[in-house]
């Protein structure tokens, strides 16, 4: 019987690792009081891209025998992002509901200042803030994190898979 690699198990393992790394980074930024800085979010995306690239290379070379198609690399990257998104969503909920319930108020205040600095009127800012209130709840924000991170992982994987694909004989899938 042929031992076929389980893509779900491998993606889960790597997704948890990537998610935990992103949570540790986020916690460090939170305790340094930098979590609301714009560049912190960009670095999170760099961590996600790095995690997708590294784990896909490891999966390709150590599990698939050195060959992976574009579609396999894309799918693996998206699954990693999904599992990392679930970890990040749980962390987001705990951060906003348990660790720092005032964080949502800080985010709302920052958004309000940003809108005013962009030249919106007080009335426009008030309307926008009213619309945001429905989304600015720990549960909703945590649930939004999962598809958002998965979508970003899809976009990143579309690009990285071009460079990670490696054609060749894959002994594990040769039909002997």
SVG drawing of the C-alpha trace seen along z (x, -y; Angstrom):
<svg xmlns="http://www.w3.org/2000/svg" viewBox="-24 -69 38 71">
<polyline fill="none" stroke="black" stroke-width="0.4" points="0.0,0.0 1.3,-3.4 1.9,-5.9 0.3,-9.1 1.2,-12.4 -1.7,-14.0 -1.8,-17.7 -4.3,-18.7 -2.1,-17.3 1.0,-19.0 -0.8,-22.3 -2.3,-22.2 1.1,-21.7 2.7,-24.5 -0.4,-26.8 -0.3,-26.4 3.5,-27.2 2.9,-30.3 -0.1,-31.4 1.8,-31.0 4.8,-33.0 2.4,-35.8 0.7,-35.7 4.0,-36.0 5.0,-38.9 1.7,-40.6 2.0,-40.1 5.5,-41.6 4.2,-44.6 1.3,-44.9 3.5,-44.9 5.8,-47.4 2.7,-49.5 3.3,-49.5 0.3,-47.3 -1.6,-50.3 1.3,-51.4 0.7,-50.8 4.1,-49.2 3.3,-46.5 0.6,-45.1 2.9,-45.1 5.5,-43.1 2.7,-40.6 2.2,-40.2 5.9,-39.6 5.8,-36.9 2.9,-35.3 4.7,-35.4 7.8,-34.0 5.8,-31.2 4.1,-30.3 7.4,-30.2 9.4,-28.3 6.7,-25.7 5.9,-25.1 9.6,-24.5 9.8,-22.1 6.6,-20.3 7.9,-20.1 11.4,-18.9 10.7,-16.7 7.2,-15.3 6.7,-15.4 10.2,-14.3 11.3,-17.6 8.5,-18.3 5.3,-20.4 2.9,-21.8 1.8,-25.4 -1.7,-24.2 -0.3,-22.2 1.8,-25.0 -1.1,-27.5 -3.5,-25.1 -0.9,-24.4 -0.2,-28.1 -4.0,-28.9 -4.4,-26.1 -1.5,-27.3 -3.1,-30.8 -6.5,-29.4 -5.0,-27.6 -2.9,-30.6 -6.0,-32.7 -7.9,-30.5 -5.0,-30.8 -4.9,-34.6 -8.7,-34.9 -8.7,-33.1 -5.8,-35.4 -7.7,-38.5 -10.8,-37.5 -8.8,-36.9 -6.9,-40.1 -10.0,-42.3 -12.4,-40.5 -10.1,-39.4 -6.6,-41.0 -7.5,-44.5 -11.2,-45.3 -10.4,-49.0 -8.4,-48.2 -11.5,-48.5 -12.1,-52.0 -8.4,-52.9 -8.8,-51.6 -12.1,-53.6 -10.4,-56.7 -7.5,-56.3 -9.8,-55.7 -11.8,-58.9 -8.6,-61.0 -7.5,-59.6 -10.8,-60.4 -10.7,-64.0 -7.1,-64.4 -8.3,-63.4 -10.7,-66.3 -14.0,-64.5 -16.6,-66.6 -17.7,-65.9 -21.0,-64.6 -19.3,-62.2 -17.0,-60.9 -20.0,-60.4 -21.8,-58.4 -18.7,-56.3 -18.2,-55.6 -21.8,-54.5 -21.4,-52.0 -18.1,-50.7 -19.6,-50.1 -21.4,-47.0 -18.2,-45.5 -16.0,-46.6 -16.9,-43.7 -14.3,-41.1 -16.3,-38.2 -17.0,-39.9 -13.4,-41.1 -12.1,-37.6 -14.3,-36.1 -13.3,-38.7 -9.6,-37.8 -10.0,-34.3 -11.3,-35.0 -9.1,-38.1 -5.9,-36.3 -6.9,-33.4 -7.6,-35.8 -4.3,-37.5 -2.6,-34.1 -4.3,-33.3 -3.0,-36.5 0.5,-35.8 0.4,-32.2 -0.6,-33.1 2.7,-34.9 5.0,-32.7 3.8,-29.5 5.3,-30.7 8.7,-30.5 8.1,-27.5 6.7,-25.1 9.2,-22.5 8.5,-20.0 10.0,-16.6 9.5,-13.0 7.8,-12.6 8.6,-9.1 5.7,-9.2 3.2,-9.6 4.7,-7.4 2.1,-4.9 4.2,-1.7"/>
</svg>
